[in-house]
């Protein structure tokens, strides 16, 4: 069927009006297609029309032909269109793709959410436009998902966005909501994690079918292997003995295609992999202590089922080195039978000491199958973890306990000097001792499985209780910011190190290495260091004033040691005169060591307990004015040296460094340190709050309105002048170096931009 779409080239004057877009929604019933359309249409300045076959016939169900006709009409009127149908196979999409032409782009947004979630929504909803609800919905969702075909660019799409969880959906929503009438999006396919998976494993478990196709890729491992930055050909030595943990090398996805699927994990859950508190643990007692695998797997699943909901959003990960692991296979099957939530418990193939650096999986807590002496050695997991953690773990362990009884566990905070902390982001190691059935090892139970099962159950209970205690401790300290802009916005830790190092060639090299280590640590641990609270003694944990969330006068946020640098400079500026540009009773001014532009200063408040903008009240208004005036003074000083510069003064909604600081940054963004999307978006989205607006809000309302939505940092890259979308940082840098478009009207108001007096009458 051919639609009458106007595809004649537009006259020169009309080319600037922007292209209409056809967005074909792809997803099962209950995936949220209609909600996505409605939310975008409610917040977007671009004119949209929703085409839904369930309502196309005057509010009643209609035909595909009616949908095509309505879409063509809307496009000819210059409106963009959402095609709100399931569109799960190529044939269903084909006719709608013909709506595209040189003047109309065709996008796909794939809502590939967990099948269990889609089914649950479909069954529970009422008043659905197509009357797909109740008991019949489950069978429909199951049937449709088994036949789904993911869209491909070769079908004729210019852009495809895959969403596997609610976070992905929100990011896509933000992208299309921000799309103005003149804006365009870069072409390509974005977000697809596992293009070969035809059926989400979750739907089979939801319908009580636990048999998993043997050739299905373990999604958790394929995801992690995709971000692995190690040489996949590198051979690693294996650890012999307890639990047979060995280094994981090679492509996990490839291995699992050749072997059996082991992960208790659905393709729809992976995007939250690195955001929640996570415990990685080996199977206790089943290798060197020779505990029966069937009995052990029963106990693991029973205790996991008991604790998985008690731990909130935290996750438990059972780890083994081999993709042919019998214990993983048993646990996988039994957990599926129990319908344990797949985003809270899954298995993972890899070396427990290299889960992040090799596997890409961040686990802030790992369990060690320890010996009763709590000593290194003995092979297996115990030897591997002590070797990887270095001497710091042995020292820290001695401070907590001298020995361990079977069935018990001890939580050991890992010092920041440990390589496991800096390289893997591990903040705690939990030593746990299980029952022994090996006659060649101490305390053998001689096949007394009544007592053995009791001890093993106690061991896992102690382990999970220990993990829960680390979560509670962090919860008492504060809600942790996830911003951590990879390379540490201010880099002031390095400033301190440099200021205290005598300048000689050797010391410079040493200082450089220390700086690189600090940078890598903040980059790899990304959030976990903020959770540690190493600077707050345990005796003070819990002393939180419920009215203002303060601990001894400072905001109850646990700042990692690297994030304390600005605080130290602000409190003791006389020690850091070499790096301070200006010191007064109220503020300290210094260069950002990792500037994101040609000129990038930080103005630090010298007030104790004022860690971030969330701490500010009306009492601090005069200090904020002082900080603004000082920042303005330095901007004007730089403008006298270079009239081409344009400055912006503002705060990050959620800073990565402790101590309230104002950014004074030139808008050229010409810097080798601007490397990542988060760097750019932290200064060019609503995440960055202009100083003049903060002053006005605090003056009128007593506090600033924070935009702490993490999705702002993951939004697509857009030029801060013309707002055109760019696919990556190199392309963005190339574009902004040549872009001479005026800044958006919002930035041209209220003196948000600071420029030289000679340019005051010119649109910047």
Secondary structure, 3 states (H helix, E strand, C coil): CCCCCCCCCCCHHHHHHCCEEEEEEECCCCCCHHHHHHHHHHHCCCCEEEEECCCCECCECCCHHHHHHHHHHHHHCCCEEEEECCCCCHHHHHHHHCCCECCEEEEEEEECCCHHHHHHHHHHCCCCCCCCCCHHHHHHHHHHHHCCCCCCHHHCCCEEEEECCHHHHHHHHHHHHCCCCCCCCCCEEECCCCCCCCCCHHHHHHCCCCCCCCCCCCHHHHHHHHHCCCCCCCCCCECCCHHHCECCCCCHHHHHHHCCCCCCCCCCCHHHCCCCCEEEEECCCCCCCCCCHHHHHHHHHHHHHHHCCCCCCCEEEEEECCCCCHHHHHHHHHHHHCCCCCCCEEEEECCCCCCCCCCCCCCCEEEEECCCCCCCCCCHHHHHHHHHHCHHHHHHHHHHCCCCCCCCEEEEECCCCCHHHHHHCCCEEEEECCCECCCCCCCECCCCHHHHHHHHHHHHHHHHHHHHHHHHHHHHHCCCCCCCCCCCCCCHHHHHHHHCCCCCHHHHHHHHHHHHHHHHHHHHHCCCCCCCCCCCCHHHCCCCCCCCCEECCEECCCCCHHHHHHHHHHHCHHHHCCCEEEECCCEEEEECCCCCCCCEEEEEECCCCCCCHHHCCHHHHHHHHHHHHHHHHHHHHHHHHCCCCEEEEEEECCCCCCCCEEEEEECCCCCCCCCCHHHHHHHHCCCEEEHHHHHHHHHHHCCCCCCCCHHHHHCCEECCCCCCEECCHHHHHHHHHHCCCCCCHHHHCCCCEEECHHHCCCCC
